[in-house]
Amino acid sequence: MRKYLFILIAALVILSIINHRSIGKAVELCEEGKGTPQIEKDVFAFNWSVSCQK
């Protein structure tokens, strides 16, 4: 049982890290285009959106 719990927690952490990097890349692309990023996300960044205001 502990093995499955560890796998589940590790997967959640990995997905959260990947999502945070994706948000960072979206913000970076917006700023390169001379825009202002508007970010909405939850704590673990599973639900997020970035809009770019120019």
RACOR-V503516 format. One record per residue. N is the residue number from 1. RES is the residue in one small letter. SS is DSSP state (h for helix, s for strand, l for the rest). Layout:
n: <N;N>
res: <RES;RES>
ss: <SS;SS>
//
This chain:
n: <1;2;3;4;5;6;7;8;9;10;11;12;13;14;15;16;17;18;19;20;21;22;23;24;25;26;27;28;29;30;31;32;33;34;35;36;37;38;39;40;41;42;43;44;45;46;47;48;49;50;51;52;53;54>
res: <m;r;k;y;l;f;i;l;i;a;a;l;v;i;l;s;i;i;n;h;r;s;i;g;k;a;v;e;l;c;e;e;g;k;g;t;p;q;i;e;k;d;v;f;a;f;n;w;s;v;s;c;q;k>
ss: <l;h;h;h;h;h;h;h;h;h;h;h;h;h;h;h;h;h;h;h;h;h;h;h;h;h;h;h;h;h;h;h;l;l;l;s;s;s;s;s;s;l;l;l;l;l;l;s;s;s;s;s;s;l>
//
